[in-house]
């Protein structure tokens, strides 16, 4: 909201008509702010039950408002905020994902005090992610990181037990330090270019040192937000302590927002002269993140922690698209499609976990006593591996294509080897699911609704993705 | 024109969806749906065969729906002389597998639904004319087969299924890179396999890397020594019908891809690499034969002879790539494709018969048997016939295929003819197996063994008849194959 107010302030300097134009282009974001505030108002009126339906409707309206914007490519508020494919597809992926997480949270937060604030925090944090995805200015990057972090800290600490407190504390400390480092480093970028606009980053050409410090700063700040190795340490503990719905939310919404912000920065950076430069740094981070995430996931017994490490590895895959920016037409579509695929898949997998237990032992026999839920989990997991005909396959296909097309075939090879490794990770979940059931658990309606919608999205995106591609490119 | 190819392709899937949406269906009803759906698919495949393929005209009966023209992606299916026999083979093997499986009572609905899904995926690989569509079907076969082995296999099924899935996924992902390279290399960018075949887009280093990636994928799938190690484990643990499909259809995906992708889309590089590929084929054929000789488990023995027979196919394809004269190229390629069909028919029959034996005896150790020919004559003679076909007896299915491959090889790589030694070894091992299991004095413990039931005869007979028919009149199949191979540049 702060971001928006500042944006409005900038807009005041323009003429009335351009102000109206800017605001109409920001209609989805405004709808998200109103949703968040509305949920908070219901909480204050002691009607916390109304917060969930209000959030669901508000965010769906915001999604609907995004649809007419598809294909627009422009900037608002003097170039500080972008309405471009990245920001549009971030809204289309993240707002429905937030809706699903809010629904999923219902059984977990029902009848606790401050039930309504959870939904308000979901909306505020999602807004932070959207600000990141559309950032056209360094200040928006900072605001997006802070806005989404503040909400996330509170969400992670919501259960108020030891594990949640410990996880949220680590998250808070880690987030504060990395954000401080980022802000410090960004001053170098400002000093070197004389502007906070991302579109002016091309001026860095003559100042390699400032450029390097600034890039490292951005990588630290956004890498923490996106849980990219080696800035991921908070993620497994924070996810583990938080309610499953919050873990699902944290693993999708702020992460995609931060990756897209990184893409917004990277597409403006001057191309390096030699073989070394920012793409190589990001490629190295991608390789590290994919490999580390999968290896660590391989030894987890808790499915939430397993999915936490797997989401670190999926961040690495996202970076394939960032590396390819500016070198191939596939880069932007690959990021957009993979974001859609990843959001639907991960929320779905967490939804099944929320309904049927969070350790490998709890999931034993799921495929036998609840064949539909088990089948859905299998689809989510093979989508995370990237096996057709799921959404994850199309996303990874495009990412691999982008990497090869931009001359990073070696990175695509590492990614593929990691896909095999990740199959071993996810089969560790599938195998007990078709073993002997320990105890049958029934999932409530919200949980079932969440995974059914995710399943439909995963299959629909998988089957229609190439059609989607036409809309993005 | 009626979209016969697509109808055949999706009929099994419709059956699978029907089964999934009927939660209360009994095992009996599930098998009825399965046999009906795969039977209709077989009829569809037969009608596609009846429509035929014109000589030398590339793909025919093409059906396509534009998806997005700008990205060069579309739903495209069609057949040519190389894929058509494999389509019919696939439909037939799935039909007999489902007939044979009608006794499965344990979670029958899921079992039949998985087989039907697998059938659509396998048919899809053979009829796909879009590289992405091909890859999608290629991977779906893995998922289907994983669950078949993991759900209905024998004792060590968990480990076998895991090895199979991870090994073959590791194998197939390089193909994805190769497909992307082909896509990025073509101008305008397209996944249309017809375009990629007519005008191979890659050259130089890119073509070499793409070929290496494709060889990795298809060697694992075929399988070729040294990446064959998943096969014996998967075969011994898979249920009988699973083994039939694995050996009869899934292995063909490897050699079919070898022809369709490696040979047709990177022809010049393959021409240069042909001696290496041929060496792999020869070694694999000999290795498979000798390792099979050392087996005492009947099912493992059949599994290793598959490595031997598929080695001949790889050799045939390599010879076709290396040959400079049109005659020896067509000869070798005709032989290679016919060998795929023969192997599907004969090995399918062998796995069925071994499965029937195991159902009765609950063991597959050859040393435990003896004199069964007198106890179960129909089963015994069927096995003898299939074994003779497998060892390449003239007048049975493998002979015309292997004969053509060797003839083609003789013209190009005379030294590679040492591979004929493999025939002598397989002859020896099959004769020894027949002698130990079916000849000699009958053991008392098997005296109560029942001979084949009607269902089992129904499952095995079509394959045995076909093994004889292909052996006696190979031109029935060769005519169709030749229509495509003669036109290859």
Interface residues (C-beta under 8 A of the other chain):
Chain A: X371 X382 X385 X387 X388 X389 X393 X397 X400 X401 X404 X405 X409 X412 X413 X416 X417 X419 X420 X423 X424 X427 X431 X434 X466 X467 X469 X470 X473
Chain B: X67 X68 X70 X71 X73 X110 X132 X135 X136 X139 X140 X142 X143 X150 X151 X158 X162 X165 X166 X169 X170 X173 X174 X176 X177 X180 X181 X183 X184 X209
